[in-house]
Amino acid sequence: MATKAVLLSYIQSKRIISTHNHHLPDHMHKDMSLHRILSGSYVNWMTTPPDLSDADAVWAYIRRFQANSFFRWLFAALEDLYGLPFVPENLAEMDARIRKAYEDSGYHLRLLTDRCRFDKVVNERQPDPGSNLGHPELFAPSFRCDCFFSGYLKDKPEPNGFLARSLFENPDVATMEEYLSEMRQAILAKKAAGCVALKVAIAYERPINFENTDLEKAQKALNNPHATEQEVLDFGDVVMFEIAKIAAEADLPLQIHTGMGQCKATNPIGLLKLIETNRETKFHLLHGGFPWFEDSYALLLQFRHVWSDLCWIPYLSTTAAKQYLKIALEAGDAHRFTWGCDTWLSEDSVGALLAMEDVLSSALSEMVDDGAFDMAQAEYLVDRILYDNPVELFKL
Ligand SMILES: [Zn+2]
C-alpha cells in the first residue's frame, strides 16, 4: 500500500480531541433538512443553495462550486453519511434520509462522537459564552472574550448580542482599573464554571495589531459614546493585553482567530508585541493566519509559547493546508499543533474531518517519502496533533 493509504487508515483508527468548534445547542438541530444544511453551513458563505428540485439549477451549483474546498468536503460528507452521490436525481431521497436521521434527537451528537470519533470538543458558542450545551461529557467550553472589546459602553453588546457588563458585579465602572478588575473576576468565574480556554475572534471586528498599553489613552473610550475610532482601538488594545495576562495567571490557553476576518491587518504578525510581552501565556493561534501563513512560521520558530491550531485550514484550501502543515512542522515541533473541526453543524464537522484526514495523510506521507522521517514518527505526529497535544494544552 502507498504511504498515504497506510497513514490514512492509521488516522482513521484514532480517537480525536477537537480543539475548536461552534456546535449548535440541541434545539437548533430540530427539523433538519438538506436545504437547511446547505443554507446553514460554510457553503452558504459562497452562495445560497438553489431550488433542490430544479435539476439544471443544481447542476449549475455543483459545476460552479465543486472545486471550492467547503463544497468538496461537505458533498463528500453528505455522500458518505447518506449513501448517495450528490447529483440532482438523488437529492429528494438524500433529504428524506436526513429528515429521518434527525428524528432521533441525539443524532447530531452521535455524528460527533461516533462518526467523527471525538472524545472531547473545545466548544465556543455565542451568544452564550462559556456554555457546555448541557453535555459536559462532550463539550469543554472556551470562553469567548470579544464582548469585553464592546464593553467600553455599558449597553453596547458584541455583534452576537451579548453584553460584557452583564457579567460584572458593578456594571457602572468609572475607571479602566475598575473595568479590568471586573473583567478579571468575570474570566475567573468562567474558569471556575468549567471553561478550559479563552477565545478572541476580534479579527472579525478590528485589526489584531495590539499596541497601546496606556490606561489613560484607553480611558478616553470608557463610558464615552462619542469615542473616536482610535480611542476605541486604544481601549481594545488594553483589554487584549489584560486578557493575555489573565490567561497566564489562570493558566488558560488563549485562542486567537488569525487571518481572514475583516482582512484588515488580521495577519498573525500583528500579535508580535502581545506575544513578546506575555511569555507565560499559551497562545493558541487559530487557522494559521490563512492565507498569511508566513507570519505563523515566524511566530512558531521564534516563540515556544505559541501553538498553531490547524482548524479551518483544510476546509478553506485543502492544497494550502498540506503545504502549511509541512512547513509549520519544519519550523515548529511535534508538541505545538492541534486541530478542531470549527463548525456548527455535524455534517460540516464530518466534512472538516475528511478534509483534515486527507491533509494529514498527504502531508506526512510526502515527508516520509521524502526521507524527513519514518512511518513511526509520522504516527507519533498523528497521535500528538489529534490527541496528546490538546489533552496537555487544555488539561482534559
Ligand atoms: Zn471558529
Boltz pocket constraint, residues with backbone or C-beta under 6 A from the ligand:
constraints:
  - pocket:
      binder: B
      contacts: [[A, 20], [A, 21], [A, 22], [A, 342]]
      max_distance: 6.0
